[in-house]
Amino acid sequence: MANLSIPSVPWIPKHGQHLLLVDASPDLNGMLINLCDRHGWNIRSAKDNQEALTLAQAHLFDLIITGERTSSQQDIELLRRLRIVRPHIRLIILTDEFTTGDVLNSIRERAFSYFARPFSSDRLAEIVRLAMTTPLWDDGLEILSATANWVRLAVRCDLVTAERLIHFYRETSDLPEVEPEQVAMAFREILLNAMEHGGKFDPSQHVEVSYVRTSRTVLCKVKDPGTGFSLEELKHAALTNPPEEPFRHVVQREVAGMRPGGFGILMAKGLVDELLYNQQGNEVLLIKYLKKTATYHST
């Protein structure tokens, strides 16, 4: 890729949304410049975290993306200092070094997202788009308790917070082979189901999520704020279709005025080894047995 650069000082902010990029590699520069050009965003560079702090004190940025060459601990410290002058600043941490503890600390300090190399440029672009266009975000994820192997969170009932949590999960799961994506997809479907049916996508409501990791098992528990249901009542879900009518739930959803879908629980059940509901129907447990023991980074 050509060596793309972002103009240096002096900088006069234009109207619109502004992104600050810290010490980025040429390929990342190029991707983000193209993304900003497509959306009409303004982009500015800083050579290091200290310059980023100085610029953020003088100018209002919609998003700051840290450089890969700084550690996530340094970026979390930058975020703490930024919040003194910009309490609602959105910051995405990029780093070459990964530890589970840093991911959890980034959630505690309300980073918008966290990426450790290698990461998907498409996924980064999508998270950047969410960060630049989302009005509500910074009180969406709260860690209630956390150890290296057991995390419990309160998650606000909105789609953007769900997507942010799923990405944090992908970064911290550290599972072998295709298992991270299988669990992530199943987790996402159950989480969205809890937000939609239990929380009614009401941002004042929260879903409680627990993630437990052992050397051989992953468990995800999702508890929604609703009163619950029985599986027999789920006529709008593909899970309850009789074998001879695999799309019967589609008619039920149209009659009820619901969005297209209804395959989430059925898909989630096929991606994990066990899917269990409690008696009230407002708590779901996903269990995935790992095919081989993986090294788990707990520091």
N, C-alpha and C positions, 0 to 999 in steps of 0.2 A: 504494500500500500504506500502511496505517496506520503511524504512527510508533511502532514497537515498541521498547521499551527493556528493558535488563537491569538488575536491581536493583544498586545500588552498595553500598559498605561501610556498615555492618559486615556481614561474610559469615561464616557458620558452615557449614563443609562438612558435607554429609549423606553417609550411606553410599551407595556406588555409584560410578559413573564421573563424572569431572569434566572439563569443557572450559573453557578460558580463551580469550576472544575479545578481540582488541586493536583498539580504535578502528574498529569496523565501521560500514558504511553501514546505514541503516534497512532496506533490502531484504535485505541479507545477514543482519542481526539476525533478521528475521522468518523467513527460511528455516531458519536454524540453531536458533532457538527451537522451531519446529515439529518439526524433526528430533529434537531432544533430548527434547521432550515425548513423541514416539512411542516412544522407546527408554528413557525413564526416566532420562536422563542429567541431571546438574546443570550449569548454565552460569553463567559469571561473566564480567564485563567488566573491561577495563583501558583507561585513556584513552590510553596510549602504551606504547612498548617499555620504558621505565624502570619504570613501574608494573607491567608484566607480569613483569619480572625480580624486583621486590620481592615480588610475590605468589607467584611460583614458588619463591622461596627459603623462604617461610613455609609454603606448602601444596603438596601433591603433586597435580599435574594429569595426567590421562591424555593430554591433547592441548592444544596451544596453536596458535591460528590468528592470524597477524599481520594487520594492517590494510592495505588497499589503498593508503593514502596514504603509507606509508613505502616507501623504495626497497628492493629485494631485498638490496642491500649492507648496509643497516642491519639488515635482518632476519637476515641471515647472521651479522652481528656479535652480535646478540641470542642467536642459537643457540649461538655459541661461548661466550658468558658463561654461558648457562644450563647448558651441559654441565659446567661446573666444579662446580655444586651438584647437578645432575640429569643424570648421565651418559647415561641412556637416554631422555631426554625426547623426545616426538614433537612435531614442529612442522611445520605446513603454511604455506608462504609464499604470501601473496597480494600482488600488486603491480599498479600501473597501467603500470609500465615493464618492457619485456622486452629482455633481451640474452641471447644464447646463452651467454656466459661466466658469467652469473649462474646459469643453470640447472646448468651443470657444477659450479660452486662449491657450489651447494646440495646436489648429490649427494655431493661430497667431504665436506661437513660433516654429512652424514647427515640432511638434512631429509627428512621423510616424503614430502612432495610439494611441487609448485610450480605456481601458477596465475597467469597474467598475463591481464589483461582484453583483450578480452572472453572470458569462459569460461562453460562450461555449468554451470548450478546443479545439474542432475541429476548430472553427473560429479563435481562438488565434493562433493555429498551422499554419493555412493558411496565416494569416497576418505576422507571423514570417518568413515563407517561402518567401513571397513577399519582405519583408524587406531585407532578406539576399541575394536575387538574382536579385534585380532590380537596373539597372545602373542609371536611372533618377528618382528623386522623390521629392527633397526638395523645389522646386519652383512650385509645381503642384497645390497647394491650396492657394488662397489669399482671405482673408476676405475683402470685399469692404465696408461693413457696417454691424453692428450687434447690436440688442437689444435682450432681453430674448425671444421675440416672433417673431422676424423678422430678418432673416440673408440673406445676399446677398454675393455670392462668385464668383470668377473667377476660373475656373477649367480647367487644361490643358487637351488636347485631347489625352489621352492614357489610356489603360485599367487598369493599376495599380492605377493611380490616381482616376479613377472611383470607383474601389473597395475600396480604402481608404475612399473616401467620403461617400459611402454607409455605411461603418462600423461606421464612425463618426455619420451619421444620426441615425443609430440604437441605438447608445449610448445616444443620446441627445433627441430622439423623445418623450419618456415617455408617450406613448399612451396605452390605455387599451386593454386587451384581445389580439386578433390576428391582430388588426389593424396596429401595427408597421410593421409587416412583409409584410402585403398586400401593404402598401404604399411604403415600401422599394423595393419590387419586381417591382412594377409599375414604380417607380422613376428610378430604375436601367435600365429598358428596354428603357425608353424615353431618359435617359442620354446617353446610349451607341448608340442609334439611332442618336442622335444629334452629337456625336463625330464621328461616322462613315460617315454619309451622309452630315452633315454640315461642320465638321472639317476635314474629310478625315483621321482621326487618325494622324494628323500632330501635333507633340508636340509643334510647335511654335504657334498653334492656341488654343483659349480658349473658353469654353462654360460658359455662365453666368447662375448661378443657384440662385433662391430665394426660401426661405422656410419661410412660415408664419403659425403661430400656434395660434389659439384662443381656448377658452374653448370647442367649439363645432365643429371646422373645422380645417382641415389641407390643406394648399395650397402649391404646389410645381410648380414653373415656371422654365422652361428650355429654354434658348435662345441660338441657335447655331450660329456660325460665317458665315454660308453659305447664299446664296441668297434666299433660301426657295424653296417651291414646292407646288403643289396642291395635295390633296388626290387622285384626279382622275389620277394623273401621277404615283401613287405608284403601278405599276403592279407587283413589286417584293415583295409586302407585302400581308399577308393573309387577312388584313383588306378589301381589294378591291375584294377578290374572290366572284363570284356569288354563291348563295347557292348550285346550282347543280354542282359546280366545286370547292370544298373546298381546293384543293391543286394546283390550276392553277398557283399560284405565284412561285411554286417550279421550273416549267419549265422556267419561266421568269428569275429566278435567275441563273439557269444553263447556259442559253443563254448569260447572261450578265457577266458570270464568277464570280458571287458573292458567298460568303460563304453560307453554309446552314443556314436556319433560316427564318426570315420574319414574325414570329408570335408575335414579341415584342409589337407592337402597339395594336394588337388585345387583347393580354393577359393583357396589362396595362389597357385597357379600361374596362376589366372585373373585375379588382381589385379595382378600385376607382369608385366614384359615377359620376364624370364628367371628360371628357377629351376634352379640347378645343384647337384648333389651331388658330393662328392669320391669317390675310388675306395672308401674304407672305408665311406662312408655316414654318417659322423659329423660332417660339415661341410656346411652348406647356404649357398649364396650367392643372395640375392635382388637383382635388378637392375631398377630402374625408370628409364626414360628420360623426362625431363621434357618436357612438351609445349611449354613456353616457358620462357625464362630468367627466374628469379626473383631478386629482391634477397635476399642472404643476410647476416643480421646476425651479424658475427663478433666483436663487442666486448662 
